[in-house]
Amino acid sequence: MLTKITGSIDAKTAGGNIDAELLPIDGTKSSLSTAAGNVHLALPSDAKVTVEATLRMQGGGRHSGGTYTIHSDFEAAASTIDDKSEHMGMDIVRNVYKLNGGGDVITVSTMNGNIVIKKIAK
């Protein structure tokens, strides 16, 4: 697990989980992406950021009985679901979270995995 990362992070894996605790600062962008695995991101409750979470599901997505989800302790400002017909057989779920009014962007993405965004006390 990547803990107490101050500033920004760019974490990528072709297969595997990403677990990170991020303490973002103004003027930084972060990205956490895996092609096959779960992404767990922990953020302070007072962080002023925008989290863009994208979950791609192929063959076992929500619409076909799978269990992949985006779960967040923060309320989503927007949520969309694109079905398989337009995306080469994949369901795509996109949620946007504007923490404390939003701010610098943190992108989080996975295919056939879960995304969990946790609130941590600062």
DSSP file (Angstrom, degrees, kcal/mol; ACC not computed):
  #  RESIDUE AA STRUCTURE BP1 BP2  ACC     N-H-->O    O-->H-N    N-H-->O    O-->H-N    TCO  KAPPA ALPHA  PHI   PSI    X-CA   Y-CA   Z-CA
    1    1 A M              0   0    0      0, 0.0     2,-0.7     0, 0.0    19,-0.2   0.000 360.0 360.0 360.0 137.6    0.0    0.0    0.0
    2    2 A L  E     -a   20   0A   0     17,-2.9    19,-2.8     3,-0.0     2,-0.4  -0.837 360.0-166.5 -89.6 115.8    1.2    3.5   -0.8
    3    3 A T  E     -     0   0A   0     -2,-0.7    19,-0.1    17,-0.2    17,-0.0  -0.846  52.5  -4.4-116.1 144.8    0.5    5.5    2.3
    4    4 A K  E    S+     0   0A   0     -2,-0.4     2,-0.6     1,-0.2    18,-0.2   0.842  71.3 179.0  49.4  45.7    0.5    9.2    3.1
    5    5 A I  E     -a   22   0A   0     16,-2.5    18,-3.7    -3,-0.3     2,-0.5  -0.677  15.0-152.4 -76.2 118.4    1.6   10.3   -0.4
    6    6 A T  E     +a   23   0A   0     -2,-0.6     2,-0.7    16,-0.2    16,-0.0  -0.820  62.3   1.2 -97.8 129.7    1.7   14.1   -0.4
    7    7 A G  E    S-a   24   0A   0     16,-2.2    18,-0.5    -2,-0.5     2,-0.3  -0.877 114.9 -16.3 104.7-111.8    1.1   15.9   -3.7
    8    8 A S        -     0   0    0     -2,-0.7     2,-0.3    16,-0.1    22,-0.2  -0.848  49.1-159.7-132.6 166.8    0.4   13.7   -6.6
    9    9 A I        -     0   0    0     -2,-0.3    22,-2.7    20,-0.2     2,-0.4  -0.996   9.2-165.4-146.0 144.6    0.7   10.1   -7.7
   10   10 A D  E     +e   31   0B   0     -2,-0.3     2,-0.5    20,-0.2    22,-0.2  -0.857  24.2 171.0-129.8  95.6    0.8    8.2  -11.1
   11   11 A A  E     +e   32   0B   0     20,-2.8    22,-2.7    -2,-0.4     2,-0.4  -0.927   0.8 168.0-114.2 126.7    0.3    4.5  -10.4
   12   12 A K  E     +e   33   0B   0     -2,-0.5     2,-0.3    20,-0.2    22,-0.2  -0.992   7.4 172.5-137.7 143.3   -0.3    2.0  -13.2
   13   13 A T  E     -e   34   0B   0     20,-1.7    22,-1.7    -2,-0.4    23,-0.3  -0.990  30.0-144.9-146.8 147.0   -0.4   -1.7  -13.4
   14   14 A A  S    S+     0   0    0     -2,-0.3     2,-0.2     1,-0.3    20,-0.1   0.706  95.5   2.4 -81.2 -20.8   -1.3   -4.1  -16.2
   15   15 A G  S    S+     0   0    0     20,-0.2    -1,-0.3     2,-0.1     2,-0.2  -0.709 105.5  58.7-168.0 111.6   -2.7   -6.6  -13.7
   16   16 A G  S    S-     0   0    0     20,-1.9    20,-0.3    -3,-0.2     2,-0.2  -0.797  75.3 -67.1 148.1 169.6   -3.0   -6.2  -10.0
   17   17 A N        -     0   0    0     -2,-0.2     2,-0.4    20,-0.2    22,-0.2  -0.512  30.2-151.1 -88.6 154.1   -4.4   -4.0   -7.3
   18   18 A I  E     - b   0  39A   0     20,-2.4    22,-3.1    -2,-0.2     2,-0.5  -0.995  13.1-178.6-123.4 123.8   -3.6   -0.4   -6.4
   19   19 A D  E     + b   0  40A   0     -2,-0.4   -17,-2.9    20,-0.2     2,-0.4  -0.983  15.5 164.9-122.6 118.1   -4.0    0.7   -2.8
   20   20 A A  E     -ab   2  41A   0     20,-2.7    22,-2.6    -2,-0.5     2,-0.5  -0.993  32.5-158.0-141.4 142.0   -3.1    4.3   -2.1
   21   21 A E  E     - b   0  42A   0    -19,-2.8   -16,-2.5    -2,-0.4     2,-0.4  -0.981  27.8-167.5-113.3 117.2   -3.6    7.0    0.6
   22   22 A L  E     -a    5   0A   0     20,-2.6   -16,-0.2    -2,-0.5   -18,-0.0  -0.901  23.6-168.2-116.5 132.7   -3.2   10.4   -1.0
   23   23 A L  E     -a    6   0A   0    -18,-3.7   -16,-2.2    -2,-0.4    20,-0.1  -0.801  29.6-157.0-112.5  84.0   -2.9   13.8    0.6
   24   24 A P  E     -a    7   0A   0      0, 0.0     2,-0.3     0, 0.0    24,-0.1  -0.230   8.0-159.2 -69.0 151.2   -3.4   16.0   -2.4
   25   25 A I    >   -     0   0    0    -18,-0.5     3,-0.9    22,-0.1    22,-0.0  -0.907  35.5 -80.9-123.6 157.0   -2.1   19.6   -2.6
   26   26 A D  T 3  S+     0   0    0     -2,-0.3     3,-0.1     1,-0.2    -1,-0.1  -0.184 110.8  28.3 -56.6 143.6   -3.3   22.4   -4.9
   27   27 A G  T 3  S+     0   0    0      1,-0.3     2,-0.3   -20,-0.0    -1,-0.2   0.626  95.5 111.6  84.1  14.9   -1.9   22.4   -8.5
   28   28 A T    <   -     0   0    0     -3,-0.9     2,-0.4   -21,-0.1    -1,-0.3  -0.905  48.4-156.1-122.9 151.6   -1.4   18.6   -8.8
   29   29 A K        -     0   0    0     -2,-0.3     2,-0.3    75,-0.1    77,-0.2  -0.930  12.6-165.9-119.2 147.3   -3.0   15.9  -10.9
   30   30 A S  E     - f   0 106B   0     75,-1.8    77,-2.5    -2,-0.4     2,-0.3  -0.947   5.9-166.9-133.4 155.8   -3.0   12.2  -10.0
   31   31 A S  E     -ef  10 107B   0    -22,-2.7   -20,-2.8    -2,-0.3     2,-0.4  -0.991   7.1-177.6-144.4 133.5   -3.9    9.0  -11.8
   32   32 A L  E     +ef  11 108B   0     75,-2.5    77,-2.4    -2,-0.3     2,-0.4  -0.983  21.3 164.3-130.0 119.2   -4.4    5.4  -10.6
   33   33 A S  E     +ef  12 109B   0    -22,-2.7   -20,-1.7    -2,-0.4     2,-0.3  -0.996  14.9 174.5-144.5 133.8   -5.1    2.8  -13.3
   34   34 A T  E     -ef  13 110B   0     75,-1.8    77,-0.6    -2,-0.4     3,-0.3  -0.996  25.1-148.7-135.9 144.3   -5.1   -0.9  -13.6
   35   35 A A  S    S+     0   0    0    -22,-1.7     2,-0.2    -2,-0.3   -20,-0.2   0.719  95.5   9.9 -81.5 -21.9   -6.1   -3.1  -16.5
   36   36 A A  S    S+     0   0    0    -20,-0.3   -20,-1.9   -23,-0.3    -1,-0.3  -0.672 109.9  55.2-159.8  97.6   -7.2   -5.9  -14.3
   37   37 A G  S    S-     0   0    0     74,-0.6     2,-0.3    -3,-0.3   -20,-0.2  -0.944  78.0 -68.3 162.6 179.7   -7.6   -5.4  -10.5
   38   38 A N        -     0   0    0     -2,-0.3   -20,-2.4    75,-0.2     2,-0.5  -0.687  31.5-150.0 -97.9 150.7   -9.1   -3.3   -7.8
   39   39 A V  E     -bc  18 115A   0     75,-2.7    77,-2.8    -2,-0.3     2,-0.5  -0.986  11.2-174.3-122.0 122.0   -8.3    0.3   -7.0
   40   40 A H  E     -bc  19 116A   0    -22,-3.1   -20,-2.7    -2,-0.5     2,-0.4  -0.974   6.4-178.2-114.8 121.9   -8.6    1.5   -3.4
   41   41 A L  E     -bc  20 117A   0     75,-3.0    77,-2.9    -2,-0.5     2,-0.5  -0.983   8.8-164.1-123.6 127.3   -8.1    5.2   -2.9
   42   42 A A  E     +bc  21 118A   0    -22,-2.6   -20,-2.6    -2,-0.4    77,-0.2  -0.945  12.9 178.1-112.0 131.8   -8.2    6.9    0.6
   43   43 A L  E     - c   0 119A   0     75,-2.6    77,-2.9    -2,-0.5   -20,-0.1  -0.957  35.0 -99.7-131.4 147.6   -8.5   10.7    0.7
   44   44 A P  E >   - c   0 120A   0      0, 0.0     3,-1.8     0, 0.0    77,-0.2  -0.359  33.2-121.2 -62.7 147.1   -8.8   13.2    3.6
   45   45 A S  T 3  S+     0   0    0     75,-2.1    76,-0.1     1,-0.3    55,-0.1   0.742 112.5  50.5 -63.0 -22.9  -12.4   14.3    4.3
   46   46 A D  T 3  S+     0   0    0      2,-0.1    -1,-0.3    53,-0.0     2,-0.1   0.281  78.8 131.3 -99.8  11.5  -11.3   17.9    3.7
   47   47 A A    <   -     0   0    0     -3,-1.8     2,-0.8     1,-0.1    55,-0.2  -0.394  50.3-147.0 -64.5 138.6   -9.6   17.4    0.4
   48   48 A K        +     0   0    0    -24,-0.1    56,-0.7    53,-0.1     2,-0.3  -0.754  52.9 118.2-109.0  82.3  -10.6   19.8   -2.3
   49   49 A V  E     -g  104   0B   0     -2,-0.8    50,-2.1    50,-0.3     2,-0.5  -0.894  60.8-124.2-140.3 165.3  -10.4   17.6   -5.4
   50   50 A T  E     -gH 105  98B   0     54,-2.5    56,-2.8    -2,-0.3     2,-0.6  -0.981  24.1-158.2-113.4 123.1  -12.4   16.2   -8.2
   51   51 A V  E     -gH 106  97B   0     46,-3.0    46,-2.7    -2,-0.5     2,-0.7  -0.903   3.8-165.6-104.6 123.1  -12.3   12.4   -8.6
   52   52 A E  E     -gH 107  96B   0     54,-2.7    56,-2.7    -2,-0.6     2,-0.5  -0.924  11.5-170.9-107.9 108.6  -13.2   10.9  -11.9
   53   53 A A  E     -gH 108  95B   0     42,-3.0    42,-2.5    -2,-0.7     2,-0.4  -0.874   4.8-175.2-106.8 128.0  -13.7    7.1  -11.5
   54   54 A T  E     -gH 109  94B   0     54,-2.8    56,-1.7    -2,-0.5     2,-0.5  -0.987   4.2-172.4-127.4 126.9  -14.2    4.9  -14.6
   55   55 A L  E     -gH 110  93B   0     38,-2.8    38,-2.7    -2,-0.4     2,-0.5  -0.974   4.7-165.2-120.6 118.7  -15.0    1.2  -14.4
   56   56 A R  E     -gH 111  92B   0     54,-2.7    56,-3.1    -2,-0.5     2,-0.5  -0.898   6.0-167.3-105.0 131.3  -14.9   -0.9  -17.6
   57   57 A M  E     - H   0  91B   0     34,-3.1    34,-2.5    -2,-0.5     2,-0.6  -0.967   4.5-172.7-125.5 121.1  -16.6   -4.3  -17.4
   58   58 A Q  E    S- H   0  90B   0     -2,-0.5    32,-0.2    32,-0.2    31,-0.1  -0.948  70.9 -20.9-115.6 119.1  -16.1   -6.9  -20.1
   59   59 A G  S    S+     0   0    0     30,-0.8    -1,-0.1    -2,-0.6    31,-0.1   0.246 137.4  49.0  76.4 -15.0  -18.1  -10.1  -20.0
   60   60 A G  S    S+     0   0    0      5,-0.0     8,-0.5     6,-0.0     7,-0.3   0.065  79.1 135.4-143.9  28.6  -19.0   -9.9  -16.3
   61   61 A G  S > >S-     0   0    0     -4,-0.2     5,-3.1     5,-0.2     3,-1.3  -0.010  72.5 -85.4 -76.7-178.0  -20.2   -6.5  -15.7
   62   62 A R  G > 5S+     0   0    0      1,-0.3     3,-1.2     3,-0.2    -1,-0.1   0.855 126.1  53.9 -56.4 -40.0  -23.2   -5.2  -13.8
   63   63 A H  G 3 5S+     0   0    0      1,-0.3    -1,-0.3     2,-0.1    20,-0.0   0.690 110.7  46.7 -73.7 -16.7  -25.6   -5.7  -16.7
   64   64 A S  G < 5S-     0   0    0     -3,-1.3    -1,-0.3     0, 0.0    -2,-0.2   0.109 129.1 -88.8-111.5  21.9  -24.6   -9.3  -17.2
   65   65 A G  T < 5S+     0   0    0     -3,-1.2    -3,-0.2     1,-0.2    -2,-0.1   0.504  81.3 139.1  92.1   4.2  -24.8  -10.3  -13.5
   66   66 A G      < -     0   0    0     -5,-3.1    -1,-0.2     1,-0.1    -5,-0.2  -0.121  52.0-133.1 -75.0 178.3  -21.2   -9.5  -12.4
   67   67 A T        +     0   0    0     -7,-0.3     2,-0.2     2,-0.1    -6,-0.1   0.201  53.6 132.6-121.7  16.6  -20.3   -7.8   -9.2
   68   68 A Y        +     0   0    0     -8,-0.5     2,-0.3    46,-0.1    46,-0.2  -0.508  32.7 165.8 -71.6 136.2  -17.9   -5.0  -10.2
   69   69 A T        -     0   0    0     -2,-0.2    46,-2.4    -8,-0.1     2,-0.5  -0.936  41.7-126.7-145.2 164.3  -18.8   -1.7   -8.5
   70   70 A I  E     -d  115   0A   0     -2,-0.3     2,-0.4    44,-0.2    46,-0.2  -0.989  33.1-177.0-110.1 121.2  -17.6    1.8   -7.7
   71   71 A H  E     +d  116   0A   0     44,-3.1    46,-2.7    -2,-0.5     2,-0.4  -0.973   4.0 173.9-120.8 134.9  -18.1    2.4   -4.0
   72   72 A S  E     -d  117   0A   0     -2,-0.4    46,-0.2    44,-0.2     4,-0.1  -0.999  38.1-148.0-141.3 142.8  -17.4    5.8   -2.3
   73   73 A D  S    S+     0   0    0     44,-2.4     2,-0.3    -2,-0.4    45,-0.1   0.607  90.3  74.8 -75.0 -13.5  -17.8    7.3    1.1
   74   74 A F  S    S-     0   0    0     43,-0.3     2,-0.3     1,-0.0    -2,-0.1  -0.712  93.5-107.2 -99.7 152.0  -18.3   10.6   -0.9
   75   75 A E        -     0   0    0     -2,-0.3    23,-0.4    23,-0.1     2,-0.3  -0.594  33.7-118.1 -80.5 136.7  -21.4   11.5   -2.8
   76   76 A A        -     0   0    0     -2,-0.3    21,-0.3     1,-0.1     3,-0.1  -0.544  15.1-161.6 -75.0 135.3  -21.2   11.4   -6.6
   77   77 A A  S    S+     0   0    0     19,-3.2     2,-0.3     1,-0.3    20,-0.2   0.752  81.1   6.0 -82.1 -28.1  -21.9   14.7   -8.4
   78   78 A A  E     -I   96   0B   0     18,-1.4    18,-2.6     2,-0.0     2,-0.3  -0.989  63.2-173.7-154.5 148.9  -22.6   12.7  -11.6
   79   79 A S  E     +I   95   0B   0     -2,-0.3     2,-0.3    16,-0.2    16,-0.2  -0.977   5.8 178.6-147.9 131.6  -22.9    9.1  -12.7
   80   80 A T  E     -I   94   0B   0     14,-2.7    14,-2.6    -2,-0.3     2,-0.4  -0.970  12.6-159.7-133.1 150.7  -23.3    7.6  -16.2
   81   81 A I  E     -I   93   0B   0     -2,-0.3     2,-0.5    12,-0.2    12,-0.2  -0.989   5.7-167.4-129.1 121.5  -23.6    4.0  -17.4
   82   82 A D  E     -I   92   0B   0     10,-3.0    10,-2.6    -2,-0.4     2,-0.0  -0.931  20.5-136.3-106.6 128.6  -22.8    3.2  -21.1
   83   83 A D    >   -     0   0    0     -2,-0.5     3,-1.3     8,-0.2     4,-0.4  -0.265  25.7 -96.0 -85.6 174.5  -23.9   -0.2  -22.2
   84   84 A K  G > >S+     0   0    0      1,-0.3     5,-1.5     5,-0.2     3,-1.0   0.704 106.5  79.9 -59.7 -26.2  -22.1   -2.8  -24.3
   85   85 A S  G 3 5S+     0   0    0      1,-0.3    -1,-0.3     4,-0.1     3,-0.2   0.774 102.9  32.6 -60.2 -27.2  -23.6   -1.9  -27.6
   86   86 A E  G < 5S+     0   0    0     -3,-1.3    -1,-0.3     4,-0.2    -2,-0.2   0.472 113.8  57.3-107.9  -2.5  -21.3    1.1  -28.1
   87   87 A H  T X 5S-     0   0    0     -3,-1.0     3,-1.4    -4,-0.4    -1,-0.2  -0.329 113.5 -88.2-132.9  53.8  -18.1    0.1  -26.5
   88   88 A M  T 3 5S-     0   0    0      1,-0.3    -3,-0.1    -3,-0.2     3,-0.1   0.854  95.7 -43.9  47.9  46.2  -16.8   -3.1  -28.0
   89   89 A G  T 3 <S+     0   0    0     -5,-1.5   -30,-0.8     1,-0.2     2,-0.4   0.626 111.7 120.4  81.5  13.3  -18.7   -5.4  -25.6
   90   90 A M  E <   -H   58   0B   0     -3,-1.4     2,-0.4    -6,-0.4    -3,-0.3  -0.904  55.8-141.8-116.1 139.9  -18.0   -3.4  -22.4
   91   91 A D  E     -H   57   0B   0    -34,-2.5   -34,-3.1    -2,-0.4     2,-0.5  -0.780  23.6-159.1 -84.5 140.7  -20.2   -1.7  -19.9
   92   92 A I  E     -HI  56  82B   0    -10,-2.6   -10,-3.0    -2,-0.4     2,-0.5  -0.986   9.1-169.7-127.8 124.2  -18.6    1.5  -18.7
   93   93 A V  E     -HI  55  81B   0    -38,-2.7   -38,-2.8    -2,-0.5     2,-0.4  -0.948   5.7-173.3-111.5 130.3  -19.6    3.2  -15.5
   94   94 A R  E     +HI  54  80B   0    -14,-2.6   -14,-2.7    -2,-0.5     2,-0.4  -0.989   3.7 179.7-126.0 126.1  -18.3    6.7  -14.8
   95   95 A N  E     -HI  53  79B   0    -42,-2.5   -42,-3.0    -2,-0.4     2,-0.4  -0.969  11.1-157.8-122.4 142.0  -18.7    8.6  -11.5
   96   96 A V  E     -HI  52  78B   0    -18,-2.6   -19,-3.2    -2,-0.4   -18,-1.4  -0.981   5.4-167.4-120.1 130.7  -17.5   12.1  -10.7
   97   97 A Y  E     -H   51   0B   0    -46,-2.7   -46,-3.0    -2,-0.4     2,-0.9  -0.975   6.5-164.1-119.8 120.4  -17.0   13.2   -7.1
   98   98 A K  E >   -H   50   0B   0     -2,-0.5     3,-1.1   -23,-0.4     2,-0.4  -0.817  16.6-157.4-105.3  92.2  -16.5   16.9   -6.3
   99   99 A L  G >  S-     0   0    0    -50,-2.1     3,-1.8    -2,-0.9   -50,-0.3  -0.549  72.4 -12.5 -75.0 125.6  -15.1   16.8   -2.8
  100  100 A N  G 3  S-     0   0    0     -2,-0.4    -1,-0.3     1,-0.3   -50,-0.1   0.868 141.0 -38.6  52.8  42.1  -15.6   20.1   -1.0
  101  101 A G  G <  S-     0   0    0     -3,-1.1    -1,-0.3   -52,-0.1    -2,-0.2   0.327 103.8 -94.1  93.1  -6.9  -16.6   21.9   -4.2
  102  102 A G    <   +     0   0    0     -3,-1.8     2,-0.3   -53,-0.3   -52,-0.2  -0.095  51.3 167.2  87.1 171.5  -14.0   20.1   -6.4
  103  103 A G        +     0   0    0      1,-0.2   -54,-0.3   -77,-0.0   -53,-0.1  -0.857  50.5  16.9 176.4-142.3  -10.5   21.0   -7.5
  104  104 A D  E    S- g   0  49B   0    -56,-0.7   -54,-2.5    -2,-0.3     2,-0.3  -0.192  82.8-105.5 -56.5 149.8   -7.6   19.3   -9.1
  105  105 A V  E     - g   0  50B   0    -56,-0.2   -75,-1.8    -3,-0.1     2,-0.5  -0.609  28.6-171.8 -91.3 135.7   -8.5   16.1  -10.9
  106  106 A I  E     -fg  30  51B   0    -56,-2.8   -54,-2.7    -2,-0.3     2,-0.4  -0.992  15.1-156.4-117.0 118.8   -7.7   12.6   -9.7
  107  107 A T  E     -fg  31  52B   0    -77,-2.5   -75,-2.5    -2,-0.5     2,-0.4  -0.826  11.4-177.0 -99.3 137.0   -8.5    9.9  -12.3
  108  108 A V  E     +fg  32  53B   0    -56,-2.7   -54,-2.8    -2,-0.4     2,-0.3  -0.999  11.1 164.1-131.7 128.0   -9.1    6.4  -11.1
  109  109 A S  E     +fg  33  54B   0    -77,-2.4   -75,-1.8    -2,-0.4     2,-0.3  -0.999   9.6 162.7-149.4 151.5   -9.8    3.5  -13.6
  110  110 A T  E     -fg  34  55B   0    -56,-1.7   -54,-2.7    -2,-0.3     2,-0.4  -0.975  26.8-134.9-154.3 161.8   -9.9   -0.2  -13.9
  111  111 A M  E    S- g   0  56B   0    -77,-0.6   -74,-0.6    -2,-0.3   -54,-0.2  -0.996  89.6  -5.1-121.3 130.5  -11.3   -3.0  -16.1
  112  112 A N  S    S+     0   0    0    -56,-3.1     2,-0.3    -2,-0.4    -1,-0.2   0.931 116.1  89.7  52.9  52.6  -13.0   -5.9  -14.5
  113  113 A G  S    S-     0   0    0    -57,-0.3     2,-0.3    -3,-0.1    -1,-0.2  -0.915  75.7 -96.4-156.8 179.4  -12.3   -4.8  -11.0
  114  114 A N        -     0   0    0     -2,-0.3   -75,-2.7   -46,-0.2     2,-0.5  -0.755  19.9-147.7-106.7 153.2  -13.7   -2.7   -8.2
  115  115 A I  E     -cd  39  70A   0    -46,-2.4   -44,-3.1    -2,-0.3     2,-0.4  -0.990  15.5-176.3-119.3 128.6  -13.1    0.9   -7.3
  116  116 A V  E     -cd  40  71A   0    -77,-2.8   -75,-3.0    -2,-0.5     2,-0.5  -0.991   6.4-170.0-126.6 126.4  -13.3    2.0   -3.6
  117  117 A I  E     -cd  41  72A   0    -46,-2.7   -44,-2.4    -2,-0.4   -43,-0.3  -0.962  14.2-167.4-118.7 114.5  -12.9    5.6   -2.5
  118  118 A K  E     -c   42   0A   0    -77,-2.9   -75,-2.6    -2,-0.5     2,-0.5  -0.745  17.7-132.3-107.7 148.6  -12.6    6.0    1.3
  119  119 A K  E     -c   43   0A   0     -2,-0.3     2,-0.4   -77,-0.2   -77,-0.0  -0.845  24.6-167.2 -95.7 129.4  -12.8    9.0    3.5
  120  120 A I  E     -c   44   0A   0    -77,-2.9   -75,-2.1    -2,-0.5     2,-0.2  -0.926  24.8-112.6-118.4 145.9  -10.1    9.3    6.1
  121  121 A A              0   0    0     -2,-0.4     0, 0.0   -77,-0.2     0, 0.0  -0.496 360.0 360.0 -71.1 141.2   -9.9   11.7    9.0
  122  122 A K              0   0    0     -2,-0.2    -1,-0.1   -79,-0.0    -2,-0.0   0.456 360.0 360.0 -95.2 360.0   -7.2   14.3    8.7
